[in-house]
Amino acid sequence: MYCQLTGRKQVPDLNWYFAFNMFRLVGILQGIRGRLREGNATGEHAAEMAARTPDYAQTAWEYALRAGA
């Protein structure tokens, strides 16, 4: 839909963008895990989000490999 709306034929290296953003999200989740460990996490779903960190990191790595890492 993005390409259609912007008149592009494709987005090159899309796996690179997915990997970058997934690793960025994993960094944020690591911060949540740290706050949980320290006992000062404020989010109601902090533990649930922190538990997703390993799976999201694996997904990020898979995108990175597809991007040529």
PyMOL commands that set and color helices and strands:
alter all, ss='L'
color gray80, all
select helices_A, chain A and resi 2-6+14-38+46-51+53-66
alter helices_A, ss='H'
color red, helices_A
deselect
rebuild
show_as cartoon
